[in-house]
Every structure is written in C-alpha cells, then in structure tokens.
Amino acid sequence: MPHRIRDGLIDYLEIMQIAGVSELGPPVIRDCVSAETGTVLTETRENPTTEIVENQTEISELPDKNIETIDINKNTENTENNINIKNIEQIPKTKIEEVIQEPLISMSKSKTDRLQKLAQEVAQCTRCSELTLTRTQTVFGTGNPDAKLVFVGEAPGADEDKQGEPFVGRAGILLTDIITKGMKIQREDVYICNILRCRPPNNRNPLPDEADHCKQFLDQTLEIIEPKFICCLGAVAAQNLLQMGNTIGSMRGKIFRYRNIKVVCTYHPAYLLRNPAAKKQTWEDIQLLMREMGLTVD
C-alpha cells in the first residue's frame, strides 16, 4: 500500500476514534491497522459488525458479503449494549394494557351481539312488580341494528306479548304498510321498539315510574344502533322520549332532537285504525320525515 494512502487512512481512523463518531457505525473502533505492516486488518464494531478486508484500499469497495447480519431470533447474552431479545417476550402485561384491552374487545362485538345481550338483561328485569307478574314475556325490539330510522311506540299489546315482537297485530300491519308502501323501504331496514318492554294490564297507558324504569333500556338501544332519525308513534311515545307534556297534535309537523337525533312525531297506528281520517295527517308527517332523510317523496 502506498505510504500516502496508508498514512491518510491511519490519520482518519485515529481522528474518528478520538471523536467517538464515525460514518461507518457506532463509536468503538478496534485494531484497524497493523502497526507492523501498515496494512488494514479487521475492524469490528459492536452493532452492526462490519469487516474491512485486508489489503482493501478503499472502504467503499467492500463487497456485500463482508457485512455481517444480526439474527434477531438468536438468544444473545447481554454484555455491554447487547439486548437479550428472548427476555422481551417474558415482560408481563401492565395494568394499563389490561385496561385498554377490555374496551377494545367490547368495541369489536357486533351491534347484533350487543342488542342480544341487552335483550337478555331486559328479559330478567323485575323493576316493575306488576308488569313482571302479568307479562307473558318481554318485548325488546326488532329490525336492522344499523338502521338510520327507529320507530318508537308506546308499549306491547296482547299480540306482541304473545309473540315477543313489537307491532305484529293489526296496528303492526298498518305500520308495515306505512313503511313499505308509503316510504318505499323494507320493514327490515328500520328498527322498531317501544317505550315499555312489558305489556301493561288491559293495555293501559304506561305509568310514569314504569316509563322511567324502561328509559335506560331505550337509551342503551339507541346508543347501540346510532340512528339518525326517530319517529314517535303516538303521544305516549313522544311525551316520554322528549320529556314534554304537549299533545300529539301540537307536536306534529315539527323536527325535534333527542341526543342529536332528529325526531318526528305522528299518530299511533292503533289510533288510525279507530280514526281513519287522521291517515292524511300521518302521511304528511311521514313525508316530512322522508324529506329529512333524503328519500324521494311522490
């Protein structure tokens, strides 16, 4: 090796060693030049390990095969700066990880599973002693768990109490016609439930404390479904949802909000069976709802 190149390389390596930095790797540099022959020997760095092959005059000409790779799967004993990678897997979970993991698992559950779990809780409810004794079964709700529209009625009737599904009697048939023939959507695309999940004796109106006991279940249902619109069917549903004492006639034709959900109020289908003339006003309310939903109104 010419003395000029050898001396320049020696000076460069000595300066880098004193400064503690190098473009070639971490600061530690060992046995770079033979003191006897002046030739370049093996240079070893802690991480990554790189070889400078004897008699190579330019470091940039090192072939790829002389650059060692680190096997991260190899269990290397911890010396100065080396990490025993095997021990990483043995680190126990922290309390913070456990707290974060639980809501993530909960969020991964589908809306259907969450509604089913809530329905099981409702089925075991005994908050209203009279309704617990007189009901055949609880009537939770039915429909699309991802529905944009939720219909909220008053309470289950005799047919609903028998079948365990809301709006399955004559009033339910009329509601289905409103949805399919009037709104031109399928009943399966909406969600239907009631203020109460139990049938009151003789189909009486829900008592205030009964509505209060069931309010939690209604709110949880809405939280799971996350609808954009609610249609209250009848005064009982509208008054209990919106906590207003207004008549249904004065609540018609307006847009209310409940938890940032747009609410339209109209007559109950059972009322329409007794008063067919009110179907015209109900259709006006449904058209208002459809316009808010962006649906085509004939």
C-alpha positions as CSV (number, residue, x, y, z in Angstrom):
1,M,0.0,0.0,0.0
2,P,1.4,3.5,-0.9
3,H,2.6,5.4,2.2
4,R,0.3,8.3,1.4
5,I,-2.9,6.3,1.3
6,R,-1.8,4.2,4.4
7,D,-0.9,7.3,6.4
8,G,-4.1,9.1,5.4
9,L,-6.2,6.1,6.5
10,I,-4.4,5.8,9.8
11,D,-5.0,9.5,10.5
12,Y,-8.7,9.3,9.5
13,L,-9.3,6.3,11.8
14,E,-7.4,7.8,14.7
15,I,-9.4,11.1,14.4
16,M,-12.7,9.1,14.3
17,Q,-11.6,7.1,17.4
18,I,-10.8,10.2,19.4
19,A,-14.0,12.0,18.4
20,G,-16.1,8.9,19.2
21,V,-18.1,9.1,16.0
22,S,-17.9,7.5,12.6
23,E,-19.9,7.3,9.4
24,L,-19.2,3.6,9.4
25,G,-21.0,2.7,12.6
26,P,-21.0,3.2,16.4
27,P,-18.1,5.0,18.0
28,V,-15.9,2.0,19.2
29,I,-13.1,1.2,16.6
30,R,-10.7,-1.6,17.3
31,D,-7.3,-2.8,15.6
32,C,-7.9,-1.1,12.4
33,V,-4.3,-1.0,11.1
34,S,-1.4,-3.3,11.7
35,A,1.4,-1.5,13.5
36,E,4.0,-3.7,11.9
37,T,2.9,-3.9,8.2
38,G,0.7,-0.9,7.9
39,T,-2.0,-2.9,6.2
40,V,-5.7,-2.8,7.0
41,L,-6.9,-5.7,9.1
42,T,-10.3,-6.5,10.5
43,E,-12.3,-3.6,12.1
44,T,-15.1,-4.8,14.4
45,R,-17.9,-2.6,15.6
46,E,-20.5,-3.6,18.2
47,N,-23.6,-3.0,16.1
48,P,-23.7,-3.8,13.3
49,T,-20.5,-5.8,12.9
50,T,-18.6,-4.8,9.8
51,E,-15.4,-6.2,8.3
52,I,-12.7,-4.2,6.4
53,V,-10.9,-6.9,4.5
54,E,-7.1,-6.9,4.4
55,N,-5.4,-5.1,1.5
56,Q,-8.6,-3.2,0.5
57,T,-7.5,0.3,-0.1
58,E,-11.0,1.9,-0.2
59,I,-13.7,1.2,2.3
60,S,-16.5,1.9,-0.2
61,E,-15.3,-1.1,-2.3
62,L,-16.2,-3.6,0.4
63,P,-18.4,-6.4,-1.1
64,D,-21.8,-7.0,0.5
65,K,-20.8,-10.5,1.7
66,N,-18.4,-8.9,4.2
67,I,-21.2,-7.1,6.0
68,E,-22.5,-9.3,8.8
69,T,-26.2,-9.5,9.6
70,I,-27.7,-9.9,13.0
71,D,-30.1,-12.8,13.7
72,I,-32.8,-11.3,15.9
73,N,-34.1,-14.7,16.8
74,K,-30.7,-15.7,18.3
75,N,-30.6,-15.6,22.0
76,T,-27.5,-13.4,22.6
77,E,-26.3,-13.0,26.2
78,N,-26.4,-9.4,27.4
79,T,-22.9,-7.9,27.5
80,E,-22.5,-4.2,27.3
81,N,-25.0,-2.8,24.8
82,N,-26.5,-6.1,23.6
83,I,-30.1,-6.9,24.4
84,N,-31.3,-10.3,25.3
85,I,-34.2,-10.4,22.9
86,K,-35.7,-13.6,24.3
87,N,-36.4,-11.7,27.6
88,I,-38.7,-9.3,25.8
89,E,-41.4,-11.9,25.4
90,Q,-41.2,-12.5,29.2
91,I,-42.3,-9.0,30.1
92,P,-45.6,-9.2,31.9
93,K,-48.6,-7.1,30.8
94,T,-49.1,-3.9,32.7
95,K,-52.3,-2.8,34.3
96,I,-52.6,-0.1,31.6
97,E,-52.5,-2.7,28.9
98,E,-55.3,-4.7,30.6
99,V,-57.5,-1.6,31.0
100,I,-57.0,-0.7,27.3
101,Q,-57.6,-4.2,26.1
102,E,-61.1,-4.6,27.7
103,P,-62.8,-1.7,25.8
104,L,-61.2,-2.8,22.6
105,I,-62.7,-6.2,22.9
106,S,-66.1,-4.7,23.8
107,M,-65.9,-2.4,20.7
108,S,-65.2,-5.4,18.5
109,K,-68.5,-7.0,19.2
110,S,-71.2,-6.5,16.6
111,K,-74.3,-4.5,17.2
112,T,-76.4,-7.6,17.0
113,D,-74.5,-9.3,19.8
114,R,-74.8,-6.1,22.0
115,L,-78.5,-5.9,21.3
116,Q,-78.9,-9.6,22.2
117,K,-77.1,-9.1,25.4
118,L,-79.2,-6.1,26.3
119,A,-82.4,-8.1,25.4
120,Q,-81.3,-10.8,27.8
121,E,-80.9,-8.2,30.5
122,V,-84.4,-6.9,29.8
123,A,-85.9,-10.4,30.0
124,Q,-84.6,-10.7,33.5
125,C,-85.8,-7.2,34.6
126,T,-88.2,-7.1,37.6
127,R,-88.2,-3.4,38.3
128,C,-91.9,-3.1,37.7
129,S,-93.5,-5.6,40.1
130,E,-97.0,-5.5,38.4
131,L,-95.7,-5.9,34.9
132,T,-93.3,-8.7,35.9
133,L,-96.3,-10.7,37.2
134,T,-98.7,-10.0,34.3
135,R,-96.4,-10.3,31.3
136,T,-96.0,-13.4,29.2
137,Q,-92.6,-12.3,28.1
138,T,-90.7,-9.1,27.5
139,V,-90.8,-7.5,24.0
140,F,-87.5,-6.0,23.3
141,G,-87.2,-4.7,19.6
142,T,-86.7,-5.9,16.1
143,G,-85.1,-4.8,12.9
144,N,-81.8,-3.6,11.4
145,P,-79.2,-2.9,14.1
146,D,-77.6,-0.4,11.7
147,A,-80.9,1.3,10.9
148,K,-80.9,5.0,10.2
149,L,-84.5,5.2,11.4
150,V,-86.1,3.9,14.6
151,F,-89.8,3.8,15.2
152,V,-90.7,4.1,18.9
153,G,-94.2,3.1,20.0
154,E,-96.0,3.0,23.4
155,A,-96.0,-0.5,24.8
156,P,-96.6,-4.1,23.7
157,G,-100.2,-5.2,23.2
158,A,-101.7,-8.7,23.5
159,D,-100.3,-10.0,20.2
160,E,-96.9,-8.6,21.0
161,D,-96.9,-10.0,24.5
162,K,-97.7,-13.4,23.0
163,Q,-95.2,-13.4,20.2
164,G,-92.4,-11.4,21.8
165,E,-92.1,-8.9,18.9
166,P,-93.4,-5.3,18.6
167,F,-96.1,-4.3,16.2
168,V,-97.3,-7.6,15.0
169,G,-101.1,-7.1,15.4
170,R,-103.4,-5.0,13.3
171,A,-101.5,-1.8,14.2
172,G,-98.3,-3.6,13.1
173,I,-99.8,-4.4,9.7
174,L,-100.7,-0.8,9.2
175,L,-97.2,0.3,10.3
176,T,-95.7,-2.1,7.8
177,D,-97.8,-0.5,5.0
178,I,-96.6,2.9,6.0
179,I,-93.0,1.8,5.8
180,T,-93.2,-0.3,2.6
181,K,-96.0,1.3,0.6
182,G,-95.6,4.9,1.8
183,M,-91.8,5.2,2.4
184,K,-90.9,2.6,-0.2
185,I,-88.4,0.9,2.1
186,Q,-88.4,-2.5,3.7
187,R,-89.5,-3.1,7.3
188,E,-86.3,-5.0,7.8
189,D,-84.3,-1.8,7.0
190,V,-85.7,0.1,10.1
191,Y,-85.7,-0.7,13.8
192,I,-88.9,-0.9,15.9
193,C,-89.3,-0.8,19.6
194,N,-91.5,0.7,22.4
195,I,-91.2,2.9,25.4
196,L,-92.1,-0.1,27.6
197,R,-90.8,-3.7,27.1
198,C,-93.7,-5.2,29.0
199,R,-97.4,-5.2,28.3
200,P,-99.4,-3.1,30.8
201,P,-102.5,-4.9,32.1
202,N,-105.6,-4.3,29.9
203,N,-103.4,-2.2,27.5
204,R,-103.5,0.8,29.9
205,N,-101.0,3.6,29.4
206,P,-97.6,3.2,31.0
207,L,-97.3,4.7,34.5
208,P,-94.6,7.4,34.9
209,D,-92.4,5.1,37.1
210,E,-92.7,2.3,34.6
211,A,-91.6,4.5,31.8
212,D,-88.7,5.7,33.9
213,H,-87.6,2.2,34.7
214,C,-87.5,1.3,31.0
215,K,-85.9,4.6,29.8
216,Q,-82.4,3.1,30.4
217,F,-83.1,0.2,28.1
218,L,-84.4,2.6,25.4
219,D,-81.4,4.8,25.6
220,Q,-79.0,1.9,25.5
221,T,-80.8,0.6,22.4
222,L,-80.4,3.9,20.7
223,E,-76.7,4.1,21.7
224,I,-76.0,0.8,20.1
225,I,-78.0,1.4,16.8
226,E,-76.9,5.0,16.5
227,P,-79.9,6.1,14.3
228,K,-80.1,9.4,12.5
229,F,-83.9,9.7,12.8
230,I,-86.6,8.6,15.3
231,C,-90.4,8.5,14.5
232,C,-92.5,8.6,17.7
233,L,-95.8,6.8,17.2
234,G,-98.4,8.4,19.4
235,A,-98.5,10.9,22.3
236,V,-97.2,8.4,24.9
237,A,-94.0,7.7,22.9
238,A,-93.4,11.4,22.1
239,Q,-94.0,12.7,25.6
240,N,-91.8,10.1,27.3
241,L,-89.0,10.3,24.8
242,L,-88.9,14.1,24.6
243,Q,-90.0,14.7,28.2
244,M,-92.7,17.0,27.1
245,G,-96.4,17.3,28.1
246,N,-97.6,18.6,24.7
247,T,-100.4,16.9,22.8
248,I,-99.5,14.9,19.8
249,G,-101.5,17.4,17.6
250,S,-99.2,20.2,18.7
251,M,-96.0,18.1,18.2
252,R,-96.8,17.1,14.7
253,G,-95.2,18.8,11.7
254,K,-92.0,19.8,13.7
255,I,-88.5,18.5,13.9
256,F,-87.3,17.8,17.5
257,R,-83.9,16.5,18.6
258,Y,-83.1,13.8,21.1
259,R,-79.4,13.2,21.8
260,N,-78.7,14.9,18.4
261,I,-81.1,12.5,16.7
262,K,-83.8,14.2,14.6
263,V,-87.3,13.2,15.8
264,V,-90.7,13.4,14.0
265,C,-93.9,12.7,15.9
266,T,-97.1,11.3,14.4
267,Y,-100.3,9.4,15.4
268,H,-100.1,5.8,16.6
269,P,-101.2,3.2,14.0
270,A,-103.8,1.9,16.6
271,Y,-105.3,5.4,16.6
272,L,-105.5,5.4,12.8
273,L,-107.5,2.2,12.9
274,R,-110.1,4.0,15.1
275,N,-109.8,7.3,13.2
276,P,-109.1,6.6,9.5
277,A,-109.4,10.4,8.7
278,A,-106.2,11.0,10.6
279,K,-104.2,9.0,8.0
280,K,-103.9,12.1,5.8
281,Q,-102.1,14.0,8.6
282,T,-100.0,11.0,9.3
283,W,-98.9,10.8,5.7
284,E,-97.9,14.5,5.9
285,D,-95.7,13.6,8.9
286,I,-94.2,10.7,7.1
287,Q,-93.4,12.9,4.1
288,L,-91.7,15.4,6.4
289,L,-89.6,12.5,7.7
290,M,-88.8,11.3,4.3
291,R,-87.6,14.8,3.2
292,E,-85.3,15.0,6.2
293,M,-84.0,11.5,5.4
294,G,-83.3,12.5,1.8
295,L,-85.9,10.0,0.4
296,T,-88.0,10.7,-2.7
297,V,-91.5,11.9,-1.9
298,D,-94.2,11.2,-4.5
